[in-house]
Amino acid sequence: MDPVTVDLQPTHDPSASPSPLQAHRRSGTPEAESLPFRDPREVLIHPGLGVGAKRAILAAWVSDACAVENLPNWRKLPGTGALVALDDILDALRALDGGALH
């Protein structure tokens, strides 16, 4: 697997409207748990999230905090408990940066 660099700096997206994500962030709920996504593609196509918010959600899923015990290439998504292959999440992050999904 190719190494991936994740930039966690917020990116301002002027086309994005206020979303439920912003309200949850103020209340202290971790953003990856704010919206119950079951698949990285759902994050990519969500119309109410800017690129920075999408990247933050996907990056949180990549972290060890979502790792499945004894299954290092899988992540359990907060809010839904859905299991997703780590490669699918990394592909979604690449897509945000203009890379093609494989």
PECORFEN-V574714 format. One record per pair of residues at least 24 apart in sequence whose C-alpha atoms are under 10 Angstrom apart, sorted by sequence separation. I is the first residue (numbers start at 1). J is the second residue. D is the distance in whole Angstrom. If there is no record, write none. Layout:
I J D
I J D
//
This chain:
32 56 8
33 57 9
62 86 7
31 56 8
32 57 5
61 86 8
62 87 9
31 57 6
32 58 8
62 88 10
21 48 9
22 49 9
30 57 9
32 59 9
33 60 10
62 89 7
19 47 9
20 48 8
21 49 8
32 60 6
61 89 7
62 90 7
19 48 6
20 49 9
31 60 8
32 61 7
61 90 10
17 47 9
18 48 7
19 49 7
30 60 9
59 89 8
16 47 8
17 48 6
18 49 8
19 50 9
22 53 9
58 89 6
59 90 8
62 93 10
15 47 10
16 48 6
17 49 8
18 50 9
21 53 8
57 89 10
58 90 8
15 48 9
16 49 6
17 50 8
58 91 10
59 92 10
15 49 9
16 50 5
19 53 10
58 92 8
59 93 8
15 50 8
16 51 9
58 93 7
13 49 9
14 50 8
21 57 10
57 93 10
13 50 5
16 53 10
40 77 10
55 92 9
56 93 10
12 50 8
13 51 7
38 76 9
39 77 8
54 92 9
55 93 6
11 50 8
12 51 8
13 52 8
38 77 7
54 93 8
55 94 10
10 50 10
11 51 7
12 52 7
13 53 9
37 77 8
38 78 9
10 51 9
11 52 5
12 53 9
36 77 8
37 78 8
38 79 9
39 80 10
55 96 7
10 52 5
11 53 8
36 78 7
37 79 8
38 80 6
51 93 10
54 96 8
55 97 9
9 52 8
10 53 7
35 78 9
36 79 5
37 80 7
38 81 8
39 82 8
8 52 8
11 55 9
33 77 8
34 78 9
35 79 7
36 80 6
37 81 9
38 82 6
39 83 9
40 84 8
52 96 9
7 52 9
8 53 9
10 55 9
32 77 8
33 78 5
34 79 8
35 80 9
36 81 9
37 82 8
38 83 8
39 84 7
40 85 10
51 96 7
9 55 9
10 56 8
32 78 6
33 79 5
36 82 10
38 84 8
39 85 10
40 86 10
43 89 10
51 97 9
8 55 7
9 56 9
31 78 10
32 79 8
33 80 9
41 88 9
7 55 8
8 56 6
30 78 9
40 88 7
41 89 9
44 92 7
6 55 8
7 56 9
39 88 8
40 89 6
43 92 8
44 93 9
6 56 9
39 89 8
40 90 9
41 91 9
42 92 10
8 59 8
40 91 9
41 92 7
44 95 8
6 58 10
7 59 9
8 60 10
40 92 6
44 96 7
6 59 7
39 92 10
40 93 9
41 95 10
6 62 10
6 90 10
5 90 10
1 87 8
4 90 8
3 90 10
4 91 10
6 93 8
2 90 10
5 93 10
6 94 9
1 90 10
4 93 9
5 94 10
4 94 8
//
